Amino acid sequence: MHFMTALRAAWQRRNSLLCVGLDPYPARFPAHLQGRPDAILEFCKGIVDATADLVCCFKPQIAYFAAQRAEDQLEDLIAHIHERHPDTPVILDAKRGDIGSTAAQYAVEAFERFRADAITVNPYMGRDSVEPYLEYADKGVILLCRTSNPGGSDLQFLDVGGGERLYERVARLVANDWNASGNCGLVVGATFPNEIARVRRIVGDMPLLVPGIGAQGGDIAETMQAGGTADGTGLMINSSRAILFAGSGEDYAEAARRAALETRDAINANR
């Protein structure tokens, strides 16, 4: 199924714009998982199975797996999601960005090895560095635009002519030139609601992946007002640590579910 078709179906079926980020940090795992060789997989499966009916997508961050030499557990986790929750798209948060021939290998890694439904990509090397991902027409390509970190302003807010900021140029390029297969989205941080609104005006109903609520301090109401589409969708609002580590005991998955439900309901209250 096309990533965008699956995403739109999840928005409607689950009544949810919540994306749960899977950033496993073993030092914060419950005691009963500590020291297990499959701890990352088991922790994440617990979160996934407890929250799948509350989310529109999951977003595993590859660095948290690779740093622990756990790429095989990432493969198994995505396979688990596809098997147990087949209508829930998976975004591989990899933020890849390299020349075309190398990008082609990263695309194989994301879509053929890990079997992700979408990937985050850094567009700042230009179209040829993004083209290998775009060639997978049924997969989502979610490009960094206005990121949630404070240092994003160092480059993304530069004036590139006529008062247009660099992040706005990226949004315009993606919407007008790169989205021929209708499989593109943009990353815009909840910490910058004014910029979310500017991006929304440029790209129309294109989906926006919005990190930065919860631990980073982004406001849900401001995010929805700035980025929601006319039908009350258009956003994948990510929360990671606030959900993953809502509990620290054997009931961590139940605590994660409560946190996810609270977050989803707070989002829906502002739709």
C-alpha positions in Angstrom: 0.0 0.0 0.0 1.2 3.6 -0.7 2.5 5.2 2.4 0.2 8.2 2.0 -2.9 6.0 1.6 -2.0 4.1 4.8 -1.4 7.3 6.7 -4.7 8.8 5.7 -6.5 5.6 6.6 -4.8 5.6 10.0 -5.8 9.2 10.6 -9.4 8.4 10.0 -9.6 4.8 11.5 -7.7 5.6 14.7 -9.0 9.2 15.0 -5.4 10.1 15.8 -2.6 12.4 14.6 -0.1 10.9 17.2 3.2 9.5 16.0 5.1 7.6 18.7 8.8 7.9 18.3 10.7 4.7 19.2 14.0 6.0 20.7 15.1 3.1 23.0 17.7 4.0 25.6 18.7 0.9 27.6 19.8 2.7 30.7 16.2 3.8 31.3 14.7 0.3 30.7 12.8 -1.4 33.5 14.9 -3.7 35.7 13.3 -6.9 34.3 14.7 -6.1 30.9 18.1 -5.0 31.9 20.9 -7.2 30.6 18.8 -9.2 28.1 20.3 -9.5 24.7 16.9 -8.7 23.1 16.0 -5.9 25.5 15.6 -3.3 22.9 13.3 -5.4 20.8 11.2 -6.5 23.8 11.0 -3.0 25.2 9.8 -1.5 21.9 7.4 -4.4 21.2 5.8 -3.7 24.5 5.3 0.0 23.6 4.0 -0.8 20.1 1.5 -3.4 21.2 0.2 -1.1 24.0 -0.2 2.0 21.8 -0.9 0.8 18.2 -4.6 1.5 18.3 -3.9 5.1 19.4 -1.4 6.2 16.8 -1.3 7.1 13.1 2.3 5.8 12.7 5.5 4.7 14.5 8.9 6.3 14.1 11.9 4.3 15.1 15.1 6.4 15.3 17.9 4.3 13.7 20.7 5.8 15.8 19.3 4.3 19.0 19.5 0.9 17.5 22.8 1.2 15.7 24.6 2.6 18.7 23.8 -0.6 20.6 24.6 -2.9 17.6 20.9 -3.7 17.5 20.1 -3.2 13.8 18.8 -6.8 13.7 16.4 -5.9 16.5 15.2 -2.9 14.4 14.5 -5.3 11.5 12.6 -7.6 13.8 10.7 -4.7 15.3 9.5 -3.4 12.0 8.6 -6.9 10.9 6.6 -7.2 14.2 4.7 -4.0 13.5 3.9 -5.1 9.9 2.7 -8.5 11.2 0.8 -7.5 14.2 -0.4 -4.0 13.2 -0.3 -4.1 9.4 -2.3 -0.9 9.0 0.2 1.2 11.0 2.9 2.8 8.8 6.5 2.9 10.0 8.8 5.9 9.4 12.5 5.2 9.7 14.0 8.3 11.2 17.4 8.2 9.6 17.8 11.8 8.2 20.0 10.5 5.4 21.7 12.9 3.1 24.5 12.0 0.6 25.4 12.0 -3.1 23.1 10.0 -5.4 25.1 6.7 -5.6 25.4 6.5 -1.8 21.8 7.7 -1.3 20.7 4.8 -3.5 22.3 2.4 -1.0 20.6 4.1 1.9 17.3 3.8 0.1 17.9 0.0 -0.3 18.7 -0.1 3.4 15.6 1.7 4.5 13.0 0.2 2.1 14.4 -3.3 1.3 16.5 -4.3 4.4 14.4 -2.6 7.1 11.1 -2.6 5.1 10.2 0.9 6.4 7.2 2.6 4.8 8.8 6.0 4.9 12.2 7.6 5.7 13.3 11.0 6.9 15.8 12.6 4.5 18.1 15.7 4.6 17.5 17.7 1.4 20.3 20.1 1.7 22.5 18.4 -0.9 19.8 19.0 -3.5 17.5 16.9 -5.7 20.0 14.3 -6.9 20.7 13.3 -3.3 16.9 12.8 -2.8 16.0 11.2 -6.1 16.9 7.6 -5.1 14.3 7.7 -2.4 11.7 9.4 -4.6 12.1 6.5 -7.1 10.3 4.3 -4.5 7.0 5.8 -5.5 4.9 4.0 -2.9 7.2 4.9 0.0 7.1 8.1 2.0 10.0 10.6 1.7 9.8 13.1 4.6 12.3 15.9 4.2 13.8 18.1 6.8 12.5 21.6 6.5 12.3 23.7 9.7 13.7 21.4 12.4 12.8 21.6 16.1 16.3 22.2 17.5 17.5 25.8 18.3 20.5 25.5 16.0 18.2 24.9 13.0 18.0 28.7 12.7 21.7 28.9 11.9 21.0 27.9 8.3 17.3 27.2 7.8 16.4 30.8 8.5 18.8 32.4 6.1 17.3 34.8 3.5 17.9 33.3 0.1 16.5 36.3 -1.8 13.4 38.5 -1.7 12.8 37.8 1.9 12.4 34.0 1.3 13.9 31.9 4.1 15.9 28.8 3.2 13.3 26.5 4.9 10.6 28.1 2.8 12.6 27.5 -0.4 12.9 23.8 0.6 9.1 23.6 1.2 8.4 25.2 -2.2 10.9 22.9 -4.0 9.4 19.8 -2.5 5.8 20.8 -3.1 6.2 22.1 -6.6 9.1 20.0 -8.1 9.9 16.9 -6.1 6.5 15.5 -5.2 5.5 14.0 -8.6 4.5 10.7 -7.0 2.6 12.4 -4.1 4.9 10.6 -1.6 6.6 13.6 0.1 6.2 15.2 3.5 8.1 17.7 5.5 9.6 17.8 9.0 8.6 21.1 10.8 9.2 21.4 14.5 6.4 22.2 17.0 8.8 24.6 18.7 8.3 27.0 15.8 4.5 27.4 15.3 4.8 30.5 13.1 7.1 28.6 10.7 4.6 25.7 10.7 1.9 28.1 9.5 4.2 29.5 6.8 5.1 26.0 5.5 1.4 25.0 5.5 0.5 28.0 3.3 3.2 27.0 0.9 2.6 23.2 0.6 -1.2 22.9 1.0 -2.3 19.6 2.4 1.1 17.9 2.3 1.6 15.9 5.5 3.9 17.4 8.1 5.9 15.4 10.6 6.0 17.5 13.7 8.6 16.7 16.5 9.1 18.8 19.5 6.0 18.4 21.8 6.5 16.9 25.2 10.2 17.0 26.3 11.1 19.8 23.8 8.3 22.0 25.0 6.2 22.5 21.8 2.6 23.4 22.4 -0.1 21.1 21.0 -2.8 23.8 20.6 -0.4 26.1 18.7 0.8 23.3 16.5 -2.8 22.3 15.5 -3.8 25.9 14.8 -0.7 26.5 12.7 -0.5 23.2 10.8 -3.8 21.3 10.8 -5.6 21.0 7.4 -9.2 21.9 6.8 -10.3 18.3 7.5 -8.4 18.3 10.8 -5.6 16.0 9.7 -2.3 16.7 7.8 0.0 16.2 10.8 2.0 13.4 12.4 2.7 14.9 15.8 5.6 13.0 17.4 6.1 12.2 21.0 9.0 9.9 22.1 10.4 10.2 25.6 7.2 11.4 27.3 5.5 8.2 26.2 8.4 5.6 26.2 9.5 6.4 29.7 6.2 7.3 31.3 6.7 4.4 33.6 9.8 2.6 34.9 8.5 -0.7 36.2 7.1 -3.9 34.8 4.0 -2.0 33.9 5.9 0.4 31.6 3.8 -0.5 28.6 0.6 0.3 30.4 2.0 3.6 31.6 3.0 4.3 28.0 -0.5 3.6 26.8 -1.9 6.1 29.4 0.5 8.7 28.2 -0.3 8.1 24.6 -4.0 8.2 25.2 -3.6 11.5 27.1 -1.5 13.0 24.2 -3.9 11.8 21.5 -6.9 13.2 23.3 -5.1 16.5 23.9 -4.4 16.7 20.1 -8.0 15.8 19.3 -9.3 18.5 21.6 -7.6 21.0 19.4 -8.6 19.6 16.0 
